[in-house]
């Protein structure tokens, strides 16, 4: 069920206003953390893929940002981003050499926020949580951090919406919605490809869809 025109305008304004704020913490707002929405971009390697960018936003129950962080993550020595992955997310090995942070330092902060949200009875959210949670776990393991993230701990907006949307693939089977497809349905705004495949932009798209879907009882 689509949102009202007034609600759609509010979601649109929130997304594009926040999109200009980068990865800095959001302004202080009242309310306990009710959701952590996260996304990763990966090195595209064979086997256990590693994160080269991670972003998360913590929201209160009203869907307002309490905290946002987005970082590039250095890869282990000898490991590089695949050509095909760079074509998708435009993150290069040179960018990681210049801006990549030690993954363990960033992930400690991520898990601290995830624990805080969970302790408050909130949700850890991702679009395609099975993939993103595994990448977080792979990355933690690669840098010696004894922590994992299981898909069972997450709300997946992709899995939770695919039967409601009724999209079909070329074989006639149920097609999981892309992040932009779900956003277009719930928020009513079409996003161009250039907006996505940056972890922080993707998080804010997922966050808008999560709260819009929550309003209509999807999760």
RODREN-502383 format. One record per residue: residue in one letter; y, x, z of N, C-alpha, C in turn. Coordinates in steps of 0.05 Angstrom, whole numbers, padded with zeros to 5 digits, always signed. Layout:
REM RODREN-502383
AYXZYXZYXZ
...
REM end
This chain:
REM RODREN-502383
X-00024+00017+00000+00000+00000+00000+00025+00018+00000
X+00042+00016-00020+00066+00033-00022+00085+00027+00001
X+00102+00047+00008+00122+00043+00028+00146+00028+00016
X+00163+00017+00033+00187+00003+00024+00206+00023+00010
X+00225+00012-00005+00244+00029-00019+00260+00046+00001
X+00267+00034+00024+00283+00048+00044+00266+00071+00056
X+00241+00065+00061+00223+00086+00073+00219+00109+00052
X+00215+00101+00027+00212+00121+00006+00236+00140+00004
X+00259+00128+00006+00284+00144+00005+00285+00164+00028
X+00277+00154+00051+00278+00171+00075+00258+00194+00072
X+00234+00189+00063+00214+00210+00059+00224+00230+00038
X+00236+00221+00017+00246+00239-00004+00268+00257+00006
X+00286+00245+00021+00308+00261+00032+00298+00282+00051
X+00278+00274+00068+00267+00293+00087+00254+00316+00073
X+00238+00310+00052+00224+00332+00038+00243+00351+00025
X+00262+00341+00010+00280+00359-00005+00300+00373+00014
X+00309+00360+00035+00326+00373+00055+00311+00396+00068
X+00286+00391+00077+00271+00412+00090+00263+00434+00072
X+00260+00428+00046+00251+00448+00027+00271+00471+00024
X+00296+00466+00032+00316+00488+00030+00317+00505+00055
X+00301+00499+00075+00304+00513+00101+00286+00537+00104
X+00268+00541+00084+00251+00565+00086+00231+00564+00108
X+00223+00587+00119+00202+00588+00139+00213+00590+00167
X+00238+00587+00172+00249+00589+00199+00242+00565+00216
X+00241+00568+00242+00235+00546+00259+00256+00523+00254
X+00245+00499+00255+00263+00476+00251+00280+00472+00276
X+00301+00455+00273+00319+00450+00296+00303+00437+00318
X+00311+00441+00343+00297+00430+00366+00299+00399+00365
X+00277+00386+00368+00276+00357+00369+00259+00348+00393
X+00265+00324+00402+00250+00314+00425+00222+00306+00416
X+00203+00306+00434+00176+00297+00428+00156+00319+00429
X+00132+00312+00439+00110+00331+00440+00098+00335+00412
X+00085+00358+00408+00072+00362+00382+00049+00343+00377
X+00051+00329+00355+00031+00308+00349+00013+00316+00325
X+00022+00334+00308+00006+00342+00285+00015+00370+00276
X-00005+00386+00268+00000+00412+00255-00012+00409+00227
X+00005+00412+00207-00004+00411+00179-00003+00439+00168
X-00025+00448+00155-00025+00476+00145-00036+00478+00117
X-00030+00501+00104-00040+00506+00078-00042+00536+00074
X-00060+00545+00056-00062+00573+00050-00062+00577+00019
X-00053+00600+00011-00057+00610-00016-00076+00634-00013
X-00093+00638-00032-00115+00658-00029-00114+00681-00050
X-00130+00701-00044-00132+00724-00063-00149+00717-00087
X-00163+00695-00086-00180+00687-00109-00205+00704-00113
X-00212+00719-00093-00235+00737-00095-00261+00723-00096
X-00281+00736-00105-00308+00725-00105-00319+00724-00077
X-00335+00704-00071-00346+00703-00044-00326+00692-00024
X-00323+00705-00001-00306+00695+00020-00276+00701+00013
X-00262+00681+00005-00234+00685-00003-00217+00689+00023
X-00196+00705+00020-00178+00711+00042-00150+00699+00036
X-00136+00692+00057-00109+00682+00054-00089+00704+00048
X-00072+00700+00028-00050+00718+00023-00023+00705+00031
X-00024+00679+00037-00001+00665+00048-00011+00642+00065
X+00001+00638+00087-00005+00615+00104+00021+00603+00114
X+00021+00577+00115+00044+00562+00126+00034+00539+00143
X+00048+00533+00163+00043+00509+00179+00069+00498+00190
X+00068+00471+00193+00091+00457+00204+00080+00439+00227
X+00093+00440+00249+00086+00423+00272+00105+00400+00273
X+00095+00376+00275+00111+00351+00275+00108+00336+00302
X+00129+00321+00309+00126+00302+00331+00114+00276+00320
X+00110+00256+00337+00097+00232+00329+00114+00216+00308
X+00140+00222+00307+00156+00208+00287+00157+00222+00260
X+00142+00243+00257+00141+00257+00232+00164+00277+00228
X+00178+00284+00250+00200+00303+00248+00190+00331+00255
X+00200+00351+00242+00191+00379+00246+00200+00390+00273
X+00181+00401+00287+00187+00416+00312+00188+00446+00307
X+00171+00455+00288+00168+00484+00283+00157+00487+00255
X+00165+00508+00242+00154+00515+00215+00152+00545+00213
X+00130+00554+00201+00127+00583+00196+00112+00586+00170
X+00120+00606+00155+00107+00613+00129+00108+00643+00127
X+00084+00656+00122+00083+00685+00120+00064+00693+00098
X+00070+00716+00086+00051+00730+00069+00033+00747+00086
X+00008+00749+00079-00012+00764+00095-00023+00787+00079
X-00022+00811+00091-00033+00835+00079-00063+00832+00076
X-00074+00843+00055-00103+00844+00050-00115+00869+00062
X-00141+00870+00067-00154+00894+00076-00152+00916+00055
X-00153+00941+00063-00151+00964+00044-00172+00961+00022
X-00163+00965-00002-00181+00964-00025-00184+00936-00037
X-00173+00916-00025-00175+00889-00035-00149+00880-00048
X-00151+00867-00070-00127+00858-00085-00129+00829-00093
X-00107+00818-00101-00106+00790-00111-00116+00790-00140
X-00132+00770-00146-00142+00768-00174-00119+00759-00192
X-00122+00767-00217-00102+00760-00237-00099+00729-00239
X-00121+00715-00239-00120+00686-00242-00107+00672-00218
X-00111+00683-00194-00098+00672-00170-00068+00675-00171
X-00059+00699-00180-00031+00704-00183-00018+00685-00203
X-00032+00679-00224-00021+00660-00244-00016+00633-00232
X-00033+00625-00213-00029+00599-00200-00007+00599-00180
X-00008+00618-00161+00012+00617-00139+00035+00637-00141
X+00033+00654-00161+00055+00674-00167+00060+00694-00144
X+00039+00698-00128+00041+00719-00107+00027+00744-00118
X+00041+00766-00119+00030+00791-00130+00022+00811-00109
X+00007+00831-00117+00000+00852-00098+00024+00867-00089
X+00044+00870-00107+00069+00884-00099+00083+00868-00077
X+00083+00842-00079+00096+00825-00058+00082+00829-00031
X+00056+00831-00032+00041+00835-00007+00047+00862+00005
X+00049+00882-00012+00056+00909-00001+00083+00909+00012
X+00102+00894+00001+00129+00893+00012+00132+00875+00036
X+00119+00851+00034+00124+00830+00054+00100+00822+00071
X+00076+00832+00064+00052+00822+00077+00051+00831+00107
X+00046+00812+00125+00044+00818+00153+00014+00822+00161
X+00010+00834+00183-00018+00837+00193-00029+00809+00199
X-00051+00801+00187-00061+00774+00190-00066+00766+00219
X-00077+00786+00235-00084+00778+00262-00060+00769+00278
X-00036+00781+00274-00012+00774+00288-00004+00745+00281
X-00005+00739+00256+00003+00712+00247-00017+00691+00256
X-00043+00698+00253-00063+00678+00260-00064+00672+00290
X-00057+00692+00307-00056+00686+00335-00035+00664+00341
X-00013+00666+00327+00008+00645+00330-00002+00619+00319
X-00015+00619+00296-00026+00595+00285-00045+00581+00304
X-00064+00596+00315-00084+00584+00333-00071+00575+00359
X-00050+00589+00368-00036+00580+00392-00024+00552+00388
X-00011+00549+00365+00000+00522+00358-00022+00501+00354
X-00043+00508+00341-00065+00489+00337-00077+00480+00364
X-00080+00499+00383-00090+00492+00409-00071+00474+00424
X-00045+00480+00421-00024+00464+00435-00025+00435+00424
X-00027+00432+00398-00028+00405+00386-00053+00391+00395
X-00076+00405+00394-00101+00392+00402-00100+00383+00431
X-00089+00400+00448-00087+00394+00477-00070+00369+00482
X-00052+00363+00463-00035+00340+00465-00047+00315+00452
X-00072+00318+00442-00085+00296+00429-00077+00292+00400
X-00064+00313+00388-00054+00311+00361-00075+00320+00341
X-00067+00321+00316-00085+00326+00293-00077+00352+00279
X-00098+00367+00271-00094+00390+00253-00101+00380+00225
X-00082+00382+00206-00084+00368+00181-00082+00387+00157
X-00098+00382+00137-00096+00397+00112-00105+00379+00089
X-00096+00386+00065-00106+00373+00041-00128+00391+00030
X-00152+00382+00030-00176+00398+00024-00182+00417+00048
X-00185+00404+00071-00189+00419+00096-00214+00436+00096
X-00235+00428+00082-00259+00444+00082-00254+00472+00070
X-00238+00473+00049-00231+00499+00037-00212+00514+00054
X-00190+00502+00062-00169+00516+00077-00179+00526+00104
X-00195+00509+00118-00205+00518+00144-00224+00542+00141
X-00240+00542+00119-00258+00565+00115-00242+00590+00108
X-00221+00588+00093-00204+00611+00087-00191+00622+00112
X-00182+00605+00130-00171+00614+00155-00192+00629+00171
X-00216+00618+00172-00238+00631+00186-00245+00658+00173
X-00247+00659+00147-00253+00684+00133-00232+00705+00139
X-00207+00697+00139-00185+00716+00144-00185+00726+00172
X-00191+00708+00191-00193+00717+00219-00215+00737+00223
X-00238+00731+00210-00261+00749+00212-00255+00776+00200
X-00241+00776+00178-00235+00801+00163-00217+00820+00179
X-00201+00809+00198-00183+00826+00213-00192+00828+00242
X-00217+00821+00248-00228+00825+00274-00219+00805+00296
X-00209+00782+00287-00200+00762+00306-00223+00743+00311
X-00232+00741+00337-00255+00725+00344-00248+00696+00347
X-00242+00683+00325-00234+00655+00325-00240+00643+00298
X-00248+00618+00298-00252+00604+00273-00239+00577+00274
X-00238+00564+00250-00228+00537+00248-00249+00521+00232
X-00260+00501+00245-00281+00485+00232-00268+00460+00219
X-00280+00452+00197-00269+00428+00183-00271+00404+00201
X-00290+00403+00219-00293+00380+00237-00269+00377+00256
X-00254+00399+00259-00230+00398+00276-00206+00387+00262
X-00208+00382+00236-00185+00376+00219-00186+00347+00208
X-00163+00337+00203-00160+00312+00186-00155+00322+00158
X-00171+00312+00139-00168+00320+00111-00155+00297+00096
X-00131+00300+00086-00118+00279+00071-00131+00274+00044
X-00145+00295+00033-00158+00292+00008-00183+00274+00011
X-00201+00282+00030-00225+00266+00034-00219+00238+00045
X-00199+00236+00062-00192+00211+00074-00180+00191+00055
X-00171+00200+00032-00157+00182+00013-00172+00177-00013
X-00193+00193-00019-00203+00192-00046-00216+00165-00053
X-00229+00152-00034-00241+00126-00040-00220+00103-00040
X-00199+00107-00025-00177+00087-00025-00162+00087-00051
X-00158+00111-00062-00143+00113-00087-00159+00104-00111
X-00185+00109-00111-00203+00101-00133-00199+00116-00159
X-00189+00141-00157-00187+00157-00182-00215+00165-00191
X-00218+00167-00218-00244+00174-00229-00242+00199-00246
X-00264+00215-00246-00265+00238-00263-00276+00231-00291
X-00279+00251-00308-00288+00246-00335-00316+00234-00337
X-00332+00238-00315-00359+00227-00315-00360+00200-00301
X-00337+00190-00293-00336+00164-00280-00340+00164-00250
X-00343+00188-00239-00346+00190-00210-00320+00190-00195
X-00321+00188-00169-00297+00188-00152-00284+00215-00154
X-00258+00216-00159-00243+00241-00162-00225+00244-00137
X-00228+00267-00123-00210+00272-00101-00181+00275-00111
X-00161+00263-00098-00134+00266-00108-00122+00294-00103
X-00107+00303-00122-00091+00327-00118-00069+00321-00098
X-00058+00341-00086-00037+00337-00066-00014+00321-00078
X-00006+00328-00102+00016+00314-00115+00009+00285-00122
X-00016+00280-00129-00025+00253-00135-00024+00235-00111
X-00032+00245-00088-00032+00230-00064-00003+00224-00055
X+00014+00245-00057+00043+00242-00051+00056+00221-00068
X+00050+00221-00094+00061+00202-00112+00054+00174-00105
X+00029+00170-00096+00019+00143-00089+00031+00133-00063
X+00032+00150-00042+00041+00142-00016+00071+00143-00012
X+00083+00163-00025+00112+00167-00022+00128+00157-00046
X+00115+00155-00069+00127+00143-00092+00144+00162-00108
X+00140+00188-00106+00156+00207-00120+00137+00226-00135
X+00142+00230-00161+00127+00249-00177+00138+00277-00173
X+00120+00296-00168+00128+00324-00164+00121+00340-00188
X+00138+00358-00196+00131+00376-00219+00114+00399-00208
X+00099+00411-00226+00080+00432-00219+00093+00455-00204
X+00118+00461-00211+00132+00485-00200+00137+00481-00170
X+00138+00456-00161+00143+00451-00132+00120+00460-00115
X+00095+00459-00126+00071+00464-00110+00061+00493-00113
X+00040+00498-00099+00027+00525-00098+00045+00546-00085
X+00063+00537-00068+00075+00553-00048+00066+00540-00022
X+00056+00556-00003+00042+00544+00020+00061+00525+00036
X+00086+00533+00040+00104+00516+00056+00111+00491+00041
X+00116+00492+00015+00121+00467+00000+00097+00449+00001
X+00073+00460-00002+00049+00444-00001+00045+00431+00026
X+00052+00445+00047+00049+00434+00074+00068+00410+00077
X+00092+00413+00068+00111+00391+00071+00104+00366+00054
X+00092+00371+00031+00081+00349+00015+00058+00335+00030
X+00040+00351+00040+00017+00340+00056+00027+00326+00080
X+00047+00337+00094+00057+00325+00118+00069+00298+00112
X+00085+00296+00091+00096+00270+00083+00074+00249+00077
X+00054+00258+00063+00031+00240+00056+00016+00232+00081
X+00012+00251+00099-00002+00245+00124+00012+00223+00140
X+00038+00226+00144+00052+00206+00160+00056+00180+00146
X+00059+00181+00119+00060+00156+00104+00033+00141+00105
X+00011+00157+00102-00015+00144+00104-00021+00134+00132
X-00011+00147+00152-00015+00139+00180-00002+00112+00185
X+00022+00108+00172+00036+00083+00176+00021+00059+00165
X+00004+00064+00145-00011+00041+00133-00040+00042+00141
X-00047+00058+00161-00074+00058+00173-00095+00072+00157
X-00088+00092+00142-00109+00106+00126-00125+00126+00143
X-00113+00136+00164-00127+00155+00182-00118+00152+00210
REM end
